């Protein structure tokens, strides 16, 4: 059994003939790109969008609170690229939590 939170993915690695290494993922990252994780954040009122500078999207999608003055737009923190994280209490109201996924 494997448990993970955030982007700390677990892999099973083993030696193969010829000195090669074989690997298989045992868990999956908790990112806003995952349909189930995205649904949880959005159902709690969060926004998922990358950072935008001068109209250009920078980096991966991140989770944000909605701007109270402009509903539907990102309004600040936490700005994480993951939907589960230890110690990130700032985003609890939009569904960010540290519950591990068991695989």
C-alpha positions in Angstrom: 0.0 0.0 0.0 1.2 3.5 -0.9 -0.1 6.9 0.3 0.9 10.2 -1.2 0.0 13.9 -0.9 0.7 16.6 -3.5 3.4 16.0 -6.1 5.4 13.4 -4.2 4.8 10.5 -6.5 5.9 7.0 -5.6 7.5 4.6 -8.1 8.5 0.9 -8.0 12.0 0.5 -9.5 13.8 -2.8 -10.2 16.8 -4.0 -12.2 16.2 -5.6 -15.5 18.5 -7.7 -17.7 21.3 -5.8 -19.4 21.6 -3.3 -16.5 18.4 -1.4 -17.4 16.1 0.0 -14.7 12.4 -0.8 -15.0 10.0 1.5 -13.2 6.2 1.8 -12.7 4.3 4.6 -11.0 2.5 3.5 -7.8 0.7 6.8 -7.2 -0.4 10.0 -9.1 0.3 13.6 -8.5 -2.5 15.8 -7.0 -2.5 18.6 -9.6 -5.3 20.9 -10.8 -5.0 19.1 -14.2 -6.6 16.0 -12.7 -10.3 16.0 -13.4 -11.3 14.8 -9.9 -9.0 17.2 -8.1 -10.1 20.1 -10.3 -13.8 19.3 -9.6 -13.2 19.5 -5.8 -11.4 22.9 -6.0 -14.0 24.4 -8.3 -16.9 23.0 -6.3 -15.5 24.8 -3.3 -15.3 28.1 -5.1 -11.7 28.0 -6.2 -10.3 29.1 -9.6 -7.7 27.1 -11.6 -5.5 29.1 -13.9 -1.8 29.7 -14.6 -0.1 32.9 -13.7 -0.7 35.5 -16.4 1.9 38.3 -17.0 1.3 40.8 -19.8 -1.4 38.5 -21.2 0.9 35.5 -21.4 0.3 32.3 -19.4 3.3 31.4 -17.3 3.8 27.9 -16.0 1.3 25.2 -15.0 -2.3 25.7 -13.8 -2.5 26.8 -10.1 -5.3 27.0 -7.6 -6.5 30.4 -6.4 -9.3 32.0 -4.4 -11.9 34.0 -6.4 -11.6 37.7 -6.4 -14.6 39.0 -4.3 -14.8 42.1 -6.5 -14.6 40.1 -9.8 -16.3 36.7 -9.4 -14.9 34.1 -11.7 -11.4 35.6 -11.6 -8.4 34.7 -9.5 -8.1 36.9 -6.5 -5.1 35.8 -4.6 -3.4 32.8 -2.9 -2.5 30.2 -2.4 -1.3 29.9 -6.0 -0.2 26.3 -5.7 0.5 23.9 -8.6 -1.0 21.1 -6.4 -4.4 20.4 -4.9 -3.1 18.6 -1.7 -0.3 19.8 0.5 0.9 19.5 4.1 0.6 22.7 6.0 -1.1 24.8 3.3 -4.0 25.9 5.5 -4.4 29.1 3.5 -6.5 27.3 0.8 -8.6 25.0 3.0 -11.8 27.0 2.2 -11.4 26.2 -1.5 -10.7 22.5 -1.0 -6.9 22.4 -0.6 -6.2 19.7 2.0 -3.6 17.1 3.1 -5.7 13.9 3.0 -3.5 11.3 1.4 -4.6 9.2 -1.5 -4.2 5.5 -0.8 -3.1 3.3 -3.7 
